[in-house]
Amino acid sequence: MTREIQPGLLYIGTQDHDLDLFESQYAVPDGMSYNSYLLDGGKIAILDTVDARKADDWKANLSQALDGRQPDYLVVHHMEPDHSALIQYVLETWPGVQLVASAKAIQMLGQFFDGVDFSGRTLAVKEGDVLDLGTRSLKFMAAPMVHWPEVMVSYDPASKTLFSADAFGKFGTLDAGFYGDEDDDWACEARRYYFNICGKYGNPVQALLKKAAALDIACICPLHGPVLRENLGYYLDLYNTWSSYGVETEGVFIAYASIHGGTAAVARKLADILQAKGCPKVALCDLTRDDQAEGVEDAFRYGKAVFAAASYDGGLFPPMQIFLHHLQDKAWQKRKVGLIENGSWAPCAGRIMRGLLEGMKEVEIVEPVVTVRSRMKAADQPALEALADAILA
């Protein structure tokens, strides 16, 4: 699809409705968009390409947008293959095109395109550099580790548009709406995208937000998801909360890993107790069956969490072990946590979970750690009540 965002700025991205796993790990039931743009200020810049899966669609979109004209530049904000797969095609099709990217991105070109001679075809840009297109221009800002080290974003003062690379992206195609204000549930898949893709890199995202705060932004064009143009404060505020590891929603997230259902029953009972005590929201996640990426999303969304797990083979039931490693990898922090362990003969899940959590930044583990033997009994109720009081305090 091609679409005019404003005079001189066209969307030429593609929609992948057949992709099942983004980055071979994140379920995308609504597919994925690969966004690309064409900016015309007299000179023409192609802003990023798309994934090789949608090469034919993108080539058709680009041809339609150019309408016989010759592009002058290919701007590469990010070298990840879902945005850079068609670089060789552009340079071979239009020999006069110059590739514009950060020095680190240019160094990476040979890693992705074997045997291609890029000599004399590249222009390295750094923080503050400006690419003059005539009536339009692109001012570049470094955005290292959002979420690769070579990332740049750019800003067109004439249209007040920020080309934000992977920042402000979301899972899904643009079927729900080309613009963010047309997408009734933008935050849901944007949150899951942010914490699973960029969650580890809160400080670099904060640095980018500080740079963005100095700009007069009327439109944000990300590399995934809808174009953002209205109520930009909403998106910026969410990104500030997410990247500073703040609390977005008051409530408690309960993640449980149960073998035969005993631990699941305890987790559900705790949820009932919390709700009875006035907890505004309790979110439950079955780590053996639910999408763990959604669990990661909720672990960051709420300020309090309870992890309930069975002991297994003298250790921790693997779904919980995997989940806590995911949180550790994504720099989960600044949370209050309660623990529930279950074991028929040697309960040890609590000790192992504590050890993993103590390696994370500013994680407060409350007492008591509740131990259940095989199945929940009436005698376990006081400990669950005490845990609920401690987590809500």
C-alpha positions in Angstrom: 0.0 0.0 0.0 1.1 3.6 -0.6 -0.5 6.5 1.2 0.1 10.2 1.4 0.7 11.2 5.0 1.2 14.8 4.0 2.4 16.5 0.8 5.8 15.3 0.0 5.7 12.4 2.5 4.4 9.0 1.4 4.0 5.7 3.2 5.4 2.8 1.1 5.5 0.1 3.7 4.1 -3.4 3.6 1.8 -5.6 5.7 2.7 -9.2 6.5 -0.4 -11.1 7.4 1.2 -14.5 7.3 4.0 -14.1 9.8 3.5 -16.3 12.9 6.5 -15.3 15.0 8.2 -12.0 15.0 12.0 -12.4 15.6 11.2 -16.1 15.6 9.8 -15.9 19.2 6.9 -13.4 19.6 3.5 -14.5 18.5 1.9 -12.0 16.1 -1.7 -13.2 15.5 -2.4 -9.9 13.7 0.7 -10.1 11.6 3.3 -7.3 11.3 3.8 -4.1 9.4 7.2 -3.1 7.9 7.1 0.6 7.5 9.0 2.5 4.9 8.6 6.1 3.6 9.4 8.3 0.7 10.3 12.0 1.5 10.4 14.4 -1.4 11.8 17.9 -1.0 13.0 18.2 -4.6 15.5 15.6 -3.9 14.0 12.2 -3.0 14.9 10.1 0.0 13.7 6.5 0.5 13.5 6.0 4.3 14.3 2.4 5.1 13.3 -0.8 3.2 11.4 -3.8 4.5 11.7 -7.5 5.2 12.6 -9.8 2.4 9.3 -11.6 2.9 7.5 -8.6 1.4 10.0 -7.7 -1.2 7.7 -7.8 -4.2 5.0 -5.7 -2.5 7.6 -3.1 -1.5 9.1 -2.8 -4.9 5.7 -2.2 -6.4 4.9 0.4 -3.7 8.2 2.2 -4.4 7.7 2.2 -8.1 4.2 3.7 -7.7 5.5 6.4 -5.4 8.4 7.3 -7.6 6.3 7.4 -10.7 9.3 7.3 -13.0 11.5 9.7 -10.9 15.0 8.9 -9.7 15.6 8.6 -5.9 18.7 10.4 -4.6 19.2 8.9 -1.2 18.4 5.7 0.8 18.3 6.5 4.5 18.9 3.5 6.7 17.8 4.2 10.3 18.3 0.6 11.5 20.1 -2.3 10.0 17.9 -5.1 11.4 16.9 -7.3 8.4 13.2 -6.6 8.7 14.1 -3.0 7.7 17.2 -3.4 5.5 16.7 -6.4 3.3 16.2 -4.4 0.0 19.3 -2.2 0.3 21.1 -4.1 -2.4 18.1 -3.9 -4.7 17.9 -0.1 -4.4 21.6 0.4 -5.0 21.6 -1.9 -8.0 18.4 -0.4 -9.5 19.4 3.2 -9.2 23.2 3.6 -9.4 23.1 7.2 -8.4 21.5 6.6 -5.0 23.7 7.3 -2.0 23.1 5.3 1.2 22.9 7.5 4.3 23.4 5.8 7.7 25.4 5.9 10.9 29.0 4.8 10.7 28.2 1.7 12.7 25.4 0.8 10.3 27.7 1.2 7.3 30.2 -1.1 9.0 27.5 -3.7 9.3 26.6 -3.7 5.6 29.1 -6.4 4.7 27.7 -8.7 7.3 24.3 -8.7 5.5 25.3 -8.3 1.9 28.2 -10.6 0.9 30.2 -9.5 -2.1 28.5 -6.2 -2.6 30.8 -3.2 -3.2 29.5 -0.2 -1.2 32.6 2.0 -1.8 31.6 5.5 -2.9 28.0 4.8 -2.3 27.7 5.6 1.4 27.4 8.8 3.5 28.0 8.4 7.3 26.0 10.8 9.4 26.3 11.5 13.1 24.4 13.4 15.8 23.3 16.9 14.5 24.1 16.2 10.8 21.5 17.5 8.3 20.7 16.0 4.9 19.3 18.8 2.7 16.6 17.6 0.3 15.5 21.1 -0.8 12.2 22.1 0.7 12.7 19.2 3.2 15.6 18.1 5.3 16.5 15.4 7.8 18.3 16.2 11.0 19.9 13.1 12.5 20.1 12.1 16.1 21.9 9.1 17.4 19.8 6.5 19.2 22.2 3.8 20.2 20.7 0.7 21.8 17.1 1.6 20.8 17.5 -1.3 20.3 20.7 -1.9 18.3 23.9 0.1 18.6 23.8 1.6 15.1 20.3 3.1 15.3 19.7 6.7 14.2 16.4 8.6 14.2 15.8 11.7 12.0 13.6 14.8 12.1 12.1 16.9 9.3 11.6 20.4 10.6 9.3 21.4 7.6 6.7 18.8 8.5 7.6 18.4 12.2 7.9 14.7 11.6 10.1 12.4 13.7 11.2 9.2 12.0 11.6 7.1 15.1 13.1 3.8 13.9 11.8 1.0 16.2 10.7 3.4 18.9 6.9 3.8 19.2 6.4 0.6 17.2 3.8 -2.1 17.9 3.0 -5.6 16.8 0.3 -6.1 14.2 -0.5 -4.9 10.7 -2.1 -1.5 10.0 -5.5 -3.2 9.6 -6.6 -1.7 12.9 -5.9 1.8 11.6 -3.2 3.6 9.6 -3.0 6.3 12.3 -2.6 5.6 16.0 -5.8 7.5 16.8 -7.7 5.0 14.6 -6.3 2.1 16.6 -8.6 1.6 19.6 -6.1 -0.7 21.3 -2.7 0.8 20.4 -1.2 0.5 23.9 -1.8 -3.2 24.3 0.4 -4.4 21.5 2.7 -1.4 21.7 3.4 -2.3 25.3 4.0 -6.0 24.6 6.3 -4.9 21.7 8.2 -2.3 23.8 9.0 -4.5 26.8 9.9 -7.6 24.8 12.0 -5.8 22.2 13.3 -2.7 23.9 12.6 -3.3 27.6 16.2 -3.9 28.5 17.2 -0.5 27.1 15.3 1.9 29.3 18.2 4.4 29.7 18.9 4.7 26.0 15.2 5.2 25.4 15.1 7.9 28.1 18.1 9.6 26.4 16.1 9.6 23.1 13.0 11.0 24.8 15.1 13.9 26.1 16.3 14.7 22.6 12.7 14.4 21.3 11.5 16.9 24.0 13.6 19.6 22.4 11.7 19.2 19.1 8.4 20.5 17.8 6.8 17.2 16.8 3.5 16.9 15.0 3.9 13.4 13.6 5.9 10.2 14.5 6.6 7.7 11.8 7.9 4.4 13.3 9.2 1.4 11.5 6.4 -0.8 12.8 2.8 0.1 13.6 0.6 3.1 12.8 1.7 6.7 12.2 1.1 8.8 15.3 -0.2 12.3 14.8 -2.8 13.2 17.4 -2.5 13.3 21.2 1.2 12.7 21.0 1.5 13.5 24.7 -0.2 10.2 25.4 2.4 8.1 23.5 5.3 10.1 24.9 4.0 9.8 28.4 3.6 6.0 28.1 7.1 5.7 26.7 8.5 7.8 29.6 6.7 5.5 32.1 7.9 2.3 30.4 11.5 3.4 29.9 11.9 4.6 33.4 10.4 1.3 34.8 7.5 3.2 36.4 4.1 1.8 37.2 1.6 2.2 34.5 -1.4 0.5 36.2 -2.0 0.0 39.9 -2.6 -3.7 40.8 -0.9 -7.0 41.3 0.4 -9.4 38.6 0.3 -13.1 39.6 2.4 -15.5 37.4 2.1 -19.2 38.3 3.8 -22.4 37.0 1.7 -25.4 38.0 2.3 -29.1 37.2 -0.8 -30.8 38.4 -3.1 -27.9 39.2 -2.2 -27.4 42.9 -0.1 -24.3 42.5 -2.7 -22.9 40.1 -5.4 -23.2 42.7 -3.3 -21.4 45.2 -2.6 -18.5 42.7 -6.4 -18.2 42.0 -7.1 -18.2 45.7 -4.6 -15.4 46.3 -6.3 -13.4 43.5 -9.6 -13.8 45.2 -8.1 -12.6 48.6 -6.5 -9.6 46.9 -9.7 -8.5 45.2 -11.6 -8.9 48.5 -9.0 -6.6 50.2 -9.7 -3.9 47.5 -6.9 -4.5 45.0 -7.9 -2.5 42.0 -6.7 -5.0 39.4 -5.3 -8.6 39.6 -3.8 -10.0 36.4 -3.2 -13.8 36.3 -0.8 -15.6 33.9 -0.5 -19.3 33.5 3.2 -19.6 32.5 2.6 -23.2 31.2 -0.1 -22.1 28.7 -0.3 -18.4 28.2 2.0 -16.3 26.0 5.0 -15.6 28.2 5.6 -12.4 26.2 2.3 -11.1 27.5 3.4 -12.1 31.0 6.5 -10.0 30.5 4.3 -7.1 29.4 2.1 -7.4 32.6 5.1 -7.8 34.9 6.3 -4.4 33.7 2.8 -2.9 33.7 2.0 -3.4 37.3 4.1 -2.3 40.3 3.6 -5.5 42.3 3.9 -9.2 41.4 3.5 -12.6 43.0 5.3 -15.6 41.6 3.9 -19.0 42.4 5.8 -22.1 41.3 6.1 -25.8 41.9 9.4 -27.4 42.9 10.6 -29.8 40.2 13.5 -32.3 40.1 15.1 -30.6 43.2 14.8 -27.2 41.5 12.3 -24.8 40.0 9.6 -25.9 37.5 11.1 -24.8 34.1 8.3 -22.5 32.9 8.9 -20.2 35.9 12.7 -20.5 35.5 12.4 -19.4 31.9 10.1 -16.6 32.7 12.3 -15.1 35.5 15.2 -15.3 33.1 13.2 -13.4 30.6 12.5 -10.7 33.2 16.2 -10.6 34.1 17.2 -10.3 30.4 14.8 -7.3 30.0 16.1 -5.5 33.1 12.9 -5.9 35.2 13.3 -3.7 38.3 11.7 -1.4 40.9 9.0 -3.9 41.9 7.5 -5.4 45.1 7.3 -9.2 44.9 5.7 -12.0 46.9 6.6 -15.7 46.5 4.6 -19.0 46.8 6.2 -22.4 46.5 4.7 -25.8 46.3 6.4 -29.1 46.9 5.3 -32.6 47.8 8.6 -33.8 49.3 11.3 -31.1 49.1 9.9 -27.5 48.5 12.7 -25.5 47.1 11.1 -23.2 44.4 10.9 -20.2 46.8 14.7 -20.3 47.5 15.5 -20.5 43.8 13.1 -17.8 42.8 14.5 -15.6 45.6 18.0 -16.1 44.3 17.0 -15.1 40.8 15.1 -12.0 41.9 17.8 -10.8 44.3 20.0 -10.4 41.2 17.6 -7.8 39.8 17.7 -4.1 40.6 15.5 -2.7 43.3 13.3 -5.8 43.7 11.7 -6.0 47.2 10.7 -9.5 48.3 8.0 -9.4 51.0 7.4 -11.9 53.7 6.0 -14.5 54.3 7.1 -16.8 51.5 4.2 -19.2 51.4 4.9 -22.9 51.3 2.1 -25.3 50.2 2.5 -29.0 50.4 0.9 -30.6 47.3 -2.6 -29.2 47.7 -3.9 -26.0 49.4 -5.6 -26.6 52.7 -7.6 -24.5 55.2 -4.4 -24.2 57.2 -2.7 -22.3 54.4 -5.3 -19.5 54.4 -3.6 -17.3 57.1 -0.3 -17.3 55.3 -2.0 -16.3 52.0 -3.9 -13.5 53.9 -0.6 -12.3 55.4 1.1 -12.4 51.9 -1.8 -10.4 50.5 -1.5 -7.8 53.2 2.3 -7.5 52.7 2.1 -7.1 48.9 -0.7 -4.5 49.2 1.1 -2.5 52.0 
